């Protein structure tokens, strides 16, 4: 998958993505929406704990992430 960033996000709508923030936190969820500022809406979100182990990670229904905080999005 290559192209402009918003094209990659468009192709990833509905897919599971990993979002890394400036703080070092990661969110894994289904990409439900985005805008031109790369603000993201994730659904069925898990937050990896203890080096990526998701077995006991908290689950959130919907999370909105401000684009200014995003370092990377991995489809």
Secondary structure, 3 states (H helix, E strand, C coil): CCCCHHHHHHHHCCCEEEEEECCCCEEEEEEEEECCCCCEEEEEEECCECCCECCCCCEEEEEEECHHHEEEEEC
